[in-house]
Each structure stands twice: as C-alpha cells, then as structure tokens.
Amino acid sequence: VQLQASGGGLVQAGGSLRLSCAASGRTLSDYAMGWFRQAPGKEREFVAAISKSGGNTYYASTVKGRFTISRDNAGNTVYLQMNSMKPEDTAAYYCAAVGNTYLNTRVYEYDYWGQGTQVTVSS
C-alpha cells in the first residue's frame, strides 16, 4: 500500500488543522493505521492509532482530548483532526499502516509509511 499525507501548514496556537492520509494500491480496511510525528533533533513519536474498522482508537497522552483520529474505508483515507494546537505540536507528521488487528504505538510495528507533512504552530 502507498500512503500520501497532506494537510499540514502554519497555524496559530489554539487553532486547528486536519491532516489526511490517502491510501492507494490496496484496500485501506486491510490495515490498522497510525499517526506519528517527528520534531527536529527528536525521535519519531506516536500520536494516535485506529483499528481496521475504526471502532477502536488510542492516543498519546500529550494529544488526548485535543486530537481525533478517524477513517473512511470507502474513501481509502485516514484523518487526524487537531484542535487546540500548541507550539509543541510543531513537527513533521507521518501516517503509517500495518496489516494486523492491534492498536500499534511503536514505530517498528508499522510496515508502510507515507511522506511527512509539516505542521508548524506559532505562539
């Protein structure tokens, strides 16, 4: 499966953005999905995960209550709605896919990655 992330940009603190991850080559419903982010000089970190059906989600404590992961399997797209954004949310955001039934939170658990989309939150 090929993944294409989009929707990044510049936003003020307290604002919102919605990231999209479009899948091609395979049916999205075959994969559990996740979003990760990586700030300059830091390791890639887990943000959110969603099960194949979308019925189960899991969030990093740093974004819980502010970010929402969702998916449209018919449209082969996964989303990350980001609200109440903070300067510390500034990073390149990556979507990822894995063909299992778990809510995966570690980088090494994912088999496929999209390119990053840059999110910058100004104070």
N, C-alpha and C positions, 0 to 999 in steps of 0.2 A: 504494500500500500504506500502511496505517496501522499505526503501531508504538506499543506500550504497554509501558513499562518498569516493573518493580516489584521488590520485594525489598530495598530499601535499609533502613537503620536504624542503630542505635548499637551498636558492638561494641568490646570492649577490644582493645588491642594484642595481637597473637598469635592473635586469634580468626579466625573465618571467616564469610563471607556468600555466598549465591548469588543473583545477580540474574537475572531473567527478562525477556525481550523477546518479547511476543506480537504476531504479525502478523495483520492481517485485510485483506480486500479483494482480495488477490492471493495466489498460492501462494508461500510463502517460498523454495522451491527455485529460483525465478527470480532470486534476489538473493544477491550476496555481502554479508556483514554485518560490522559493526564495532561496537566499544565505544569510547567516548571519555569523558573526564572533564574537569570544569572546577571549579577551586577559586576562591573569592572573590578578585577582583582579578587573576586569571591568565587566560591564553588557554586555549581548549579544546584538550586534548591527546589524542593517540592512545593507546589502551590495548592493544587486540587486534583481530585480523581473522580471518575464516574464509571459505573459499571456498564456492561454492554447494553442493557435495556434502558439505562438511565434511572433505574429505580433506587439506586444507592449512590451516595456521594460522600466524599471525605475531604476535609480541608486542613491546611496548616493552621496552627493557632494564630499566626500573625495576620491571616486574612479572613478567618471565620467571622461571619456576621457582616462582612463587607463585600466579599466576592461570591459569585454564584456560577457554578459550572452546570451546563446543560447540553443536551444533544438533540439533533434532529436526524434520526437514522434514515428517514426517507430522503432527506436532502443531503445526506453524507457530510454533515457539518457538526462540529462541536464548538461551543461558545464559552467564553469567560466574561461575565458581566462584572465589572469592577466599579464599586461605588465608594464614596468617602475616601478617596485616594489620598495617600500620604507621600511625602518626598522619598521615604524609604521603600516605596513600591517601585522606584525607578530601576529598570533592568531591561534586558532583552528577554522576551517571553517566548517559550517554546512549547508546542504541543507534541504529544508522543502517544504511541499506540502499542498495545501488546495483546496477543491472542489468548488471554486467559480470563477467568471469571472473577479475579480479585480486584480490590481497590489498591492498586500498587502505588507506593510512595517513594521508591528508590530509583535513581537514575538507571542502574544496571538491570532493573526488571523490565525495561521497555526495549522493544526491538526496532521500532521505527520512530524517526524524528523529523519534524518539519524544520525549516529555517527559522531563525528568530525574528520577532517583530519588536521594535524598540518602543518602550514606554518611558516617558520622562514626565515626572511630576514636579512642578515648580512650587516653591514655598511662597 
